[in-house]
Amino acid sequence: MRILFVCLGNICRSPMAEFVFRDMAIKAGKGNAFEVASAATSYEEEGNGVHHGTRRILDQYKVLYTARKARRMTKEDYAYYDLIVGMEQSNIRNILRITGGDPFGKVRLLLPDYDVADPWYTGNFEDTYRDVVKGCRALLEEVEAEE
């Protein structure tokens, strides 16, 4: 299964979700079952690396990550990925603008009940990490149950 996590800039939340989900899948013995990536809905941070706050929190919780550069989601990503996961409602609206719609029901929020706060604005990477873990855990359980 191919999963794309998406946020506004692709330097904080979506790479955090990418690495957290991948780490969870590996620890569950399902690492080879998933191809996981992340992208942005804007060009604002294109080419920039993962935010130092995200790297710090991933280090704190011993989640492995790699160096990567922010990129903007493309319409072609819709065809390639099985699931496209936004961090907040505005991401979903922007994803749908980029893709031209969601005819196959691939687009969803990470947390169905509320948005994952953007630590770029809040400065609170701990709360964002907690929400990302909660959403990724539920997503992994859901896709494992569908197997």
N, C-alpha and C positions, 0 to 999 in steps of 0.2 A: 504494500500500500504506500502510495506517495502522498505526503502531507506537506502543505505549505502554510506556515504561520505568517501572519501579516499584521503590521502596525503602521503608524504614520511614517517614521523615518528609518526603520530597520536597524537601529543601533541599540535599543534598550529592550523592549518587551518581546518583539518577535524573535530576535536571536536568543533571548533568555528561554523562551518556549521551545525553540528548536533544540537547544542543547539539553534542557531539562527532559523533554520528551525522549530524545535519543538516549540519554543516560538511563531513564526509567525502562525503556524497551530493552536495552542491553542487559540491565540488571535482572529483568524478567526472563532473560533467555530468548528474547524476540528481536534482537538487534538486526538480524538479516531480513526480518519481515517488513521493515519500514525504510523508506527513503524520506528523509526529513530535511526541509530547507526553510528559509524565511525571506521575506521581501517587504518592501515599503509601498505605500500608496502615493508617496510624493517623491520628488527629486531632491528634496532639501538636504539629505545626508548622503546622497549617492557617492559611493567611493570611500566613505569614511568607515573606520573600524568600529568594533563593538565598544560602546560607552564604558568608561572606566568603572562606573558604578555597577554595571551589569557584570563586568569581569570580577570585580571585588566580591560581589555576593555569590557568584558561581564558585569562586575560590573558597569562600567561607564554608559553603556546603559541599565542597569537593565534587562538583559537577564538572566533568571534563568538557572542554571547548577548544575550538581551533580559531586561528586568525581568519577573519573573513571581512569582506567589504560590503557595505550596504548597496542594495540594488532595488530598483523599482520593479514592481510586478508588471507583467505584460499580459496582453490578451491571450497569448499562446500558453501561458501558465495554466489557464483554465482547462485547456485540453489535456495538458500533461499530468496535472495533479488530480488525485482522487478526492481530496478533501482540502478546502481552503478555509483556514481558521483565522478570523479577525479578533482583535483584542477589545474592540469597542464598537458601538453602533456606527460611529462616523467612519470607521474602517470598512464596515460592511457596505455602507452607501458608496464609498469610493471604489471598493472592489467591484461592485456591480456596475459602476460607471466604466471602469477599465475593461471589464469582461463583456459588457453589453447585456448583462442579465445572468441568471442562474438556472438555465433550463433543466439541468440534471441534479439540482439540489445539492451541490457540492459545498456551498458557502454557509458558514455558521460562525457563531460566537464561541470563544473558548469557554466562557462562563455564561450560561443562558440567562441568569437572573440579574447580572450587573456587569458593567464595564471593568476591565482591568485598568486601574489608574496608571497614567503615564508618569514614570518617575523622572522624566526630563523636566516636568513641571512641578511635581510634588517633592522630588528629592528623596522620596521614601522607597528605596529599592527593596527593603525588607517586606513591606506590604505587597509590593508587586510580585516578588518572588513567591510569597505565600499563595497569592491568587493563581499564579502560573502553575505552581505545583498542584494545587487543587484541580484546576482545569485539565492539566495534562494527565493526572492520575485518572480522572473520570473518563477522559477520551481514550486512554489506553485500555481501561476496563471495558469500555463500550466496543471498541474495535476487536478486542480479544473475544468478547461474547458473540460477535457476529461471525467469527471464523467457523 
